[in-house]
Amino acid sequence: MAAKISVGAADSGRDIAAAIDNAESRIRSAVPMARVIYLEPDLHRSDAAIGDDVATSARPQDAQA
């Protein structure tokens, strides 16, 4: 399983780590057979700011399997 976790530019390292830990925990609860989980933090930008050709990142609350 691999996903990007959207984080704000002002989020601290502690906030980012907590979001990733939370997402991993939720994935493991939903998909117990998931053995390897890669979660990458990515700065949250509005779609208007990055253009229509770039895929939107998963936000921590969306990281459910």
C-alpha distances in whole Angstrom, upper triangle without the diagonal:
4,7,11,13,16,19,23,25,27,24,25,23,23,22,19,18,19,16,13,14,15,12,10,13,12,9,10,13,12,10,12,10,7,8,6,5,6,8,11,14,16,20,21,23,25,24,28,28,25,26,25,24,21,18,17,15,13,15,14,16,14,10,11,9
4,7,10,13,16,20,22,24,21,22,20,21,20,16,16,17,15,12,14,15,11,10,14,13,10,13,16,14,13,15,14,10,11,8,6,5,6,8,11,13,16,17,20,22,21,25,24,22,23,22,21,18,15,15,12,11,13,13,15,13,10,11,11
4,6,10,13,16,18,21,18,20,18,19,17,14,14,15,12,10,13,13,10,10,13,13,11,13,16,15,14,17,16,13,14,12,8,6,5,6,9,10,13,14,16,18,18,22,21,19,20,20,19,15,12,11,8,7,9,10,12,10,7,10,10
4,6,9,13,15,17,15,17,16,17,15,12,13,14,11,9,13,13,10,11,15,14,13,16,18,17,17,20,20,16,17,14,11,8,6,5,6,6,9,10,13,15,15,19,18,16,18,18,17,13,11,9,6,6,8,9,12,10,8,12,13
4,6,10,13,15,12,14,13,14,12,9,10,11,8,7,11,11,8,10,13,13,13,16,18,17,18,20,21,17,19,16,12,10,7,6,5,6,8,9,12,14,15,19,18,17,19,19,19,15,13,11,7,6,5,5,9,9,8,11,14
4,7,10,12,10,13,13,14,11,9,12,12,9,10,13,13,11,14,16,16,16,19,21,20,21,23,24,21,22,20,16,14,10,9,6,5,6,5,9,11,13,16,15,14,17,17,18,14,12,9,6,6,5,7,10,10,10,14,16
4,7,8,7,9,10,11,9,7,10,11,8,10,13,13,12,15,17,17,18,21,22,22,23,25,27,23,24,22,18,16,12,10,6,6,5,5,9,12,14,17,15,15,18,20,20,17,15,12,10,10,8,8,11,12,13,16,19
4,5,5,9,11,12,10,9,13,13,11,13,16,16,16,19,21,20,21,24,26,26,27,29,30,27,28,25,22,19,16,13,10,8,6,5,8,11,14,16,14,15,18,20,21,18,17,14,12,13,10,11,14,15,16,20,23
4,6,8,11,13,11,10,14,15,14,15,19,19,19,21,23,24,24,27,29,29,30,32,33,30,30,27,24,21,17,15,11,9,6,7,9,12,16,17,14,15,18,21,22,18,19,16,14,16,14,15,17,19,19,23,26
4,6,10,11,10,10,14,14,14,16,19,19,19,22,24,24,25,28,29,30,31,33,34,31,31,29,25,23,19,17,13,12,10,10,12,15,19,20,17,18,22,24,25,22,22,19,17,18,15,16,18,20,21,24,27
4,7,8,6,7,10,11,10,12,15,15,16,18,20,21,22,24,26,26,28,29,31,28,28,26,22,20,16,15,11,11,9,10,13,16,19,21,19,20,23,25,26,22,22,19,16,16,13,13,16,18,18,21,25
4,5,5,6,9,10,11,12,14,15,17,18,20,21,23,24,26,27,28,29,31,28,28,25,22,20,17,15,12,13,12,14,17,20,23,25,22,23,26,28,29,25,24,22,19,19,16,15,18,20,20,23,26
4,5,5,6,8,10,11,12,14,15,16,18,20,21,22,24,26,27,27,29,25,25,22,19,17,14,13,10,12,12,15,18,21,24,26,24,24,27,29,29,25,24,22,19,18,16,15,18,20,19,22,25
4,5,5,6,9,10,10,12,14,15,16,18,20,21,22,24,25,26,28,25,24,22,20,18,15,15,12,15,15,17,20,23,26,28,26,26,30,31,31,27,26,23,20,19,17,14,17,20,19,21,24
4,6,5,6,9,10,10,12,14,15,17,18,20,21,23,24,25,27,24,24,22,19,18,14,14,11,13,13,14,17,20,23,25,23,24,27,28,29,25,23,21,17,16,13,11,14,17,16,19,22
4,5,5,6,9,10,11,12,14,15,17,18,20,21,22,23,25,22,22,19,16,14,11,10,7,10,10,12,16,19,21,24,22,21,25,26,26,22,21,18,15,14,11,10,13,15,14,17,20
4,5,5,6,8,10,10,12,14,15,16,18,20,21,21,23,20,19,17,14,13,10,10,9,12,14,15,19,22,24,27,25,25,28,29,29,25,23,21,17,15,14,11,14,16,14,17,20
4,5,5,6,9,10,10,12,14,15,16,18,20,20,22,20,20,18,15,15,12,13,11,14,15,16,20,22,25,28,26,26,29,30,30,26,24,21,18,15,13,10,12,15,13,16,18
4,6,5,6,9,10,11,12,14,15,17,18,19,21,18,19,17,14,13,10,11,9,12,13,13,17,19,21,24,23,23,26,26,26,23,20,17,14,12,9,6,9,11,10,13,16
4,5,5,6,9,10,11,12,14,15,16,17,19,15,16,14,10,10,7,8,8,11,13,14,18,20,22,25,24,23,26,26,26,22,20,17,14,12,10,7,10,12,9,12,14
4,6,5,6,9,10,11,12,14,15,15,17,15,15,14,11,11,9,11,11,15,17,18,22,24,26,29,28,27,30,30,29,26,23,21,17,15,13,10,12,14,11,13,15
4,5,5,6,9,10,11,12,14,15,17,15,16,15,12,13,11,13,13,16,17,17,21,23,25,28,27,27,29,29,29,26,23,20,17,13,12,8,9,11,9,10,13
4,5,5,6,9,10,11,12,13,15,13,14,13,10,11,8,11,11,14,16,16,19,21,22,26,25,24,27,26,26,23,20,17,14,10,9,6,7,9,6,7,10
4,5,5,6,9,10,10,11,13,10,11,10,7,9,8,11,12,16,18,19,22,24,25,29,28,27,29,29,28,24,21,19,16,13,13,10,11,12,8,9,10
4,5,5,6,9,10,10,13,11,12,12,10,12,12,15,16,19,21,21,25,27,28,31,31,30,32,31,31,28,24,22,19,16,15,11,12,13,10,10,11
4,5,5,6,8,10,13,11,13,14,11,13,12,15,16,19,21,21,24,25,26,30,30,28,30,29,29,26,23,20,17,14,13,10,9,10,8,6,8
4,5,5,6,8,10,8,10,11,8,11,11,14,16,18,21,21,24,25,26,29,29,28,29,28,28,25,21,19,16,13,13,11,11,10,7,6,6
4,6,5,5,8,6,8,10,9,12,13,16,18,21,24,24,27,29,29,33,33,31,33,32,31,28,25,23,20,17,17,14,14,14,11,9,9
4,6,6,9,9,12,14,13,16,16,19,21,23,26,25,29,30,30,34,34,33,34,33,33,30,26,24,22,18,18,15,14,14,12,9,9
4,6,9,9,12,14,13,16,16,19,21,23,25,25,28,28,29,32,33,31,32,31,31,28,24,22,20,16,17,14,13,13,10,7,6
4,5,6,9,11,11,14,15,19,21,23,26,26,29,30,30,33,34,32,33,31,31,28,24,23,20,17,18,16,16,14,12,9,7
4,5,8,11,11,15,16,20,22,25,28,28,31,33,33,37,37,35,36,35,34,31,27,26,23,20,21,18,18,18,15,12,10
4,6,9,11,14,17,20,23,26,29,29,32,34,33,37,37,35,36,35,33,31,27,26,24,21,22,20,21,19,16,14,11
4,6,7,11,13,16,19,22,25,26,29,30,30,34,34,32,33,32,30,27,24,23,21,18,19,17,18,17,13,12,10
4,7,10,13,16,20,22,26,27,30,32,32,36,35,33,34,33,32,29,26,25,22,20,21,19,21,20,16,15,13
4,7,10,13,17,19,23,24,27,29,29,33,32,30,32,31,29,26,23,23,20,18,19,18,20,18,15,15,13
4,6,10,13,16,19,21,24,26,26,30,29,27,28,28,26,23,20,20,16,14,16,14,16,15,11,12,11
4,7,10,13,16,18,21,23,24,27,26,24,26,26,24,20,18,17,14,13,14,13,16,15,12,13,13
4,7,10,13,15,18,20,21,24,23,21,23,23,22,19,16,15,11,10,11,10,13,12,9,12,13
4,6,10,12,15,18,19,22,20,18,21,21,20,16,15,14,10,10,11,11,14,14,11,15,16
4,7,9,12,16,17,20,18,17,20,21,20,16,15,13,9,10,10,10,13,13,12,16,18
4,6,9,12,14,16,15,13,16,17,17,13,12,10,7,9,9,11,14,14,13,17,19
4,6,10,12,14,12,11,15,17,17,13,13,11,9,11,10,12,15,15,15,19,22
4,7,9,12,10,10,13,15,16,12,12,9,7,9,8,11,13,13,14,18,21
4,6,8,6,7,10,12,13,11,11,9,9,12,11,14,16,16,17,21,23
4,5,5,7,9,10,13,11,11,9,10,12,12,16,17,16,18,21,24
4,5,5,6,7,9,8,8,7,10,13,13,17,18,16,19,21,23
4,6,5,7,10,10,12,11,14,16,17,20,21,20,22,25,27
4,6,9,11,10,12,11,13,16,17,20,22,21,23,26,28
4,7,8,7,9,9,11,15,16,20,21,20,21,24,26
4,6,6,9,10,13,16,18,22,23,21,23,26,27
4,6,8,9,13,16,18,22,22,20,22,24,25
4,7,9,13,16,18,22,23,21,22,24,25
4,6,9,13,15,19,20,18,19,21,22
4,6,9,12,16,17,14,15,18,18
4,7,9,13,14,11,13,16,17
4,6,10,11,9,10,13,15
4,7,8,6,6,10,12
4,5,5,6,10,13
4,5,5,8,12
4,6,7,11
4,6,9
4,7
4
